[in-house]
Amino acid sequence: MDLDRIAALTGPPPAHVPPVDWADVEARLGVPLPADFRAFAAAYGPIDLGEYVWIWSPAGSEVPYQVRTLGWLRSNRDANPGSAPYRFWPEPWGLLRWATSRAGDDFFWDPSGSEDPDTWPVVVARFAHHRWHRFDLTMTDLVAAMVTDGIDWSPGHRTGPLPARYGPDLSLERPRPTPVAPLRPSRSGLDRLRAALPAATATRDRAGPWADVDAPADYRELLDATGPGTLGGVLRLLAPGGPDGFDLAAEHAAAADLADPPAGLYPDPPGMRLWGRMATGETLWWLPAWHSADHWPVVVVGTGWQRIDLPTTTFLAEWLDRRMDLPVLDPAASPGAALWTPAADGVPPAPPPSTRRRDPFALLATLLGPPDPGEVDWTDTERELGRRLPDDFKRLVTGYGEAVLDGLSFGDPVEHTQWFTDLLDDDEQPPFPVVMCGGTEGRDLIGWNATDPNPNAWTAVVERAGELEPFNGTLTDFVIAVATGRTDLIGTTPSWPRLRP
């Protein structure tokens, strides 16, 4: 679609549009975006089309909150089989939302049929009525159709023709300052590892043929150079035809009884594939979330699970440099003195237990990326509440904003506590002092057991269906548990939280 036609229909683009760092936005999403949408967003930014359809656009490197929050769709789909015939981002091949309407209609791209985003069809849905319709049109073609003739997308339901005008979308959260990208090593993970690790010197140390094995090219190239073996004394890297404990197929079969995997294991869809094992018991997988194996993210399964959108060898190099203290890993699953041990030397023993203390915000950063600290004055809130607030809560909201995780958001403790109080009957009192501070897309309230006079000792609680459910940890511990699938205290189906490049 020529943007000149859009301009002829709705008026010329605004004079000032927030710049977009498309490389960072697409890295955060884990998928490329259609070229016509990028051109539209660069020209128009987020708009309210015809006072009816909100079309979202990134600002800087920030992905709009409304694009990221699809947890309620997943939850309703899972609770009502047959209500939605699709997956939703960030699930593999999931629908990615780009607009919604005042009537509650959602507009998505469907990436399931092609790796080329410029060929993605548009899906329009009204989830509450289980209405779904596919249009073999691009996003800008559909926008033009809504303005010119309107679109019929379910029996008795028509959108448009819309008034041929637009305004700024005031429903979007105010963009936060674009964070400075963290410095990354100048060499790729593969180059760093090949420079650090010895080459395989004997035939018995080399990997077998990869002809019938789907695996990212960087991992294949690394294992072709080193052969299977143990990295950092604790992480077994597997290869086809490896000896006992290092054979890719045999170890995958042995791990097939993994309790409560986050997705189907190969050959079941989506086909997670094992490639590594920690001496502390955790397993490392590829998630076939894209057509090309070179784009498959890493999934680590241990105390919960964690998705990491980095190339496999970049992940390994970062872990070897002790920059990957993942919450799903045992504290002892960190690189030891032995840099590399060939597979012929056998399976490494389990390391001794570790007593090292871990910074919860360092763990959180591996899930949500580095924080982008803003400025929040908590004085008035604490004065109105009549209590001090936990330091970790203030650090969490100051660093990550109110929408911390897909489906999980935080806000004014005074307002949330009042909402909780309003839910109680006149003669009903909670069994302990409660302060609320967040929720899960209108389903559950999240807060603290405020019995202890020291707010930093408060433990998290969830109000769910009228009952207070305790969580043995701080609010930050609770966010980490939600992000890694370690708690079922909230009603929202967790997404795939990810470490972004």
MOMO-V224784 format. One line per field, one symbol per residue. ss: DSSP state (h for helix, s for strand, l for the rest). psi: psi as a letter, one per 40 degrees, with the letter a starting at -180 (. if undefined). burial: b if it has 16 or more other C-alpha atoms within 10 Angstrom, else e. A space follows every 10 residues. Layout:
BEGIN
ss: ???
psi: ???
burial: ???
END
This chain:
BEGIN
ss: llhhhhhhhh llllllllls lhhhhhhhhl llllhhhhhh hhhhllsssl llssslllss lsllhhhhll hhhhhhhhhl lllllllsll llllssssss sllllsssss hhhlllhhhl sssssshhhl ssssslllhh hhhhhhhhll ssssllsssl lllllsssll llllllllll llllllllhh hhhhhhllll llhhhlllll llllllhhhh hhhhhhllss slllssslsl llllllshhh hhhhhhhlll llllslllll lsssssssll llssssslll llhhhlssss slllssssll lhhhhhhhhh llllllllll llllllllls sshhhlllll lllllllllh hhhhhhhhll llllllllhh hhhhhlllll hhhhhhhhhh llsssllsss llhhhhhhhh hhhlllllll lllssssssl llllsssssl llllhhhlss ssssllssss llllhhhhhh hhhlllllll lllllllssl l
psi: hhddddddde iiiidhhhih gdddddddde iiiidddddd ddddahihhf fdhhhiiihb ehhiddddge ddddddddeg hedhfiiihf ihfiihheii ieeeiihiih edeiehdeeh ihhhigddef hhhhhgiidd dddddddcei hheihehhha hihgiiiihe eiihhiihih hihiidiidd ddddddiiih eiddeiiaie dehhiidddd ddddddiiah heeehhhiih eiiheehddd ddddeeehhf ieiiiheiie fhhieihiee eiihiihgei dhdeehihhh hbgaihhhgi iddddddddd efegghdeii defihadhdh hideeihiih iiiieiihhd dddddedeii ighahhhedd dddddeiiii ddddddddde adgdihehii ahdddddddd dddiidehii eihhhieaig fediihaihf dhdhdeeiii ihhhfeihhi hgiidddddd dddefeifei ehhiagiihi .
burial: bebeebbeeb ebbeeeebeb ebebbebbbb bbbbebbbeb bbbbbbbbbb bbbbbbbbbb bbbbbbbbbb bbbbbbbeee eebbebbbbb bbbbbbbbbb beeebbbbbb bbeeeebbbb bbbbbbbeee bbeebebbbb bbbbbbbeeb bebeeeeebb ebebbbebbe ebeeeeeeee eeeeeeeebb ebbbeeeebb eeebbbbbee eeeebbbbbb ebbbbbbbbb bbbbbbbbbb bbbebbbbbb bbeeeeeeee ebeebbeeeb bbbbbbbbbb ebbbbbbbbb eebbbbbbbb bbbbbbbbbb bbbbbbbbbb eeebbbbbbb bbbbbeeeeb bbbbeebbee eeeeeeeeee bbbbbbbbbb bebeeeeeee beeebeeebb ebbebbbbbb bbbbbbbbbb eebbbbbeeb beeeeeeeee eeebbbbbbb beebbbbbbb eeeebbebbb bbbeeeebee bebbbbbbbb bbbbbbeebb bbbbbbbbbb b
END
